[in-house]
Amino acid sequence: MPNEVKELLLALWPLILLQYAVVIWALVDLVRRGIVKGLPKIAWGIIILTGLIGSIIYLAAGRGEE
């Protein structure tokens, strides 16, 4: 593997971990939350699994009452 690729992977590693952490946080929140807004839980699950943007959309707009 070329040295530039290794350096790029080392530089992006924290962002990749952050993305997975946000997705996992959103999925755990979805499972634990009784009521969600706007869509059924399965639809929110699919949106969350699309990646970071889907997770942020859920956390900003889909969380219902606790």
Secondary structure in CASP SS format (residue, H / E / C, confidence):
PFRMAT SS
TARGET T0000
AUTHOR 0000-0000-0000
METHOD secondary structure of the structure
MODEL  1
M C 1.00
P C 1.00
N H 1.00
E H 1.00
V H 1.00
K H 1.00
E H 1.00
L H 1.00
L H 1.00
L H 1.00
A H 1.00
L H 1.00
W H 1.00
P H 1.00
L H 1.00
I H 1.00
L H 1.00
L H 1.00
Q H 1.00
Y H 1.00
A H 1.00
V H 1.00
V H 1.00
I H 1.00
W H 1.00
A H 1.00
L H 1.00
V H 1.00
D H 1.00
L H 1.00
V H 1.00
R H 1.00
R C 1.00
G C 1.00
I C 1.00
V E 1.00
K C 1.00
G C 1.00
L C 1.00
P C 1.00
K H 1.00
I H 1.00
A H 1.00
W H 1.00
G H 1.00
I H 1.00
I H 1.00
I H 1.00
L H 1.00
T C 1.00
G C 1.00
L H 1.00
I H 1.00
G H 1.00
S H 1.00
I H 1.00
I H 1.00
Y H 1.00
L H 1.00
A H 1.00
A H 1.00
G H 1.00
R E 1.00
G C 1.00
E C 1.00
E C 1.00
END
